[in-house]
């Protein structure tokens, strides 16, 4: 990068927060997505919205790409600087600014780790429900930009349901505010929702107002074992049809069961075709009734066994099994692709069967787990990027899996985002007219096309 540009950036944030060494640049050349890496020209760590604004003015004036980054846990190459430029690391903006108990909202900066937000509000008997697998490390701004969900998504929803207002810096350096603490607000376009899930392509979030909800007073967790995948799928639909919305309703297929048990030794049944992991929460009396109804539905749909957690230790063991699925699969091979195609929940068995068929067809190892209650599946492919022949089959398998999800009425992503990894299928899902409409929005808000260029929509 031109030394004059670097000097301008140093004047804005200070020399300590402008990184240019090869070692530093390499650290910010990738995220948690395999197969994508590129060196930025400079890494900048601003401290506030004003500094972000001044940085973007420099970038716009000189046509320098800007890639916003939080904790780097992204799974779709969303913050990989494929065109060099500036990586804008937001982790210094990490303050919890306010917990407003009268309005049940929190105001925070984007670099705050989600788990730290929840620890703070838990003292007041509250939770911030979005619960991604990387909750202990993921930043609030990153989860908002990806519209992240997690294990509690079925009952509590995803990030967009809790983001009430934002402070955003546009590519021109202008600072705008969207939404606020109002429960109702229909004045103008819903810009808050537009920036939520935009993957940093429209503006840079520097502050968020998020909704909090009371923590449930009681909860019950259980594991149901199925010998037949269709029965597991029918049980999922049956629970919802019984007018019960569990806090969590997860599924693991046989491949992920076997791998997880070998890795974590948590007592999973190796001969099961699927297990459902379920938690109901709320008022104690309601939880008791709902748990009994769930067990009845599971047995009606031929669950071979249902294990109810007797205490917190057994509950923790159930959820340790689910959270171990990804590291267990990742242990098998050097490269792990965690996808998140989502289908209508009634189509979950069809999608799982399709994944099994596709994995055999191309001789690739796939373990599937995910959020059965909302149809958000995580077919996880383990392979070796260095094996070119194997990777040809891996990409063919991915193509068929995403195509199958779309054909079943589903979507390419439920919570991980599009980034670069899923761009080839975007037009197949949305059609050219919708893609053009989205690109028009991008060009209107980022006329210089410097914000996370090439991501989410491709070249604009």
Buried (B, 14 or more C-beta within 10 A) or exposed (E): BEEEBBEBBBEBBEEEBBBBEEEBBEBBBBBBBBBBBBEBBBBBBBBBBBBBBBBBBBBBEBEBBBBBBBBBBBBBBBBBBBBBBBBBBBBBBBEBEEBEEEBBBBBBBBBBBBBBBBEBBEEBEBBBBBBBBBBEBBBBBBBBBBBBBBBBBBBBBBBBBBBBBBBBBBBBBEBEEBBEBEEEBEEEEBBBBBBBBBBBBBBBBBBBBBBBEEBBEBBBBBBBBBBBBBBBBBBBBBBBEBEBBBBBBBBBBBBBBBBBBEBBEBEBBEEBBBBBBBBBBBEEEBBEBBBEBBBBBBBEBBBBBBBBBEEEEBBEBBBEBBBBBBBBBBEBBEBBBBBBBBBBBBBBBBBBBBBBEBBEEBEBBBBBBBBBBBBBBBBBBBBEBEBEEBBEBBBBBBBBBBBBBBBBEBBBBBBBBBBBBBBBBBBEBBEEEEBEEBBEBBEEBBEBBBBBBBBBBBEB
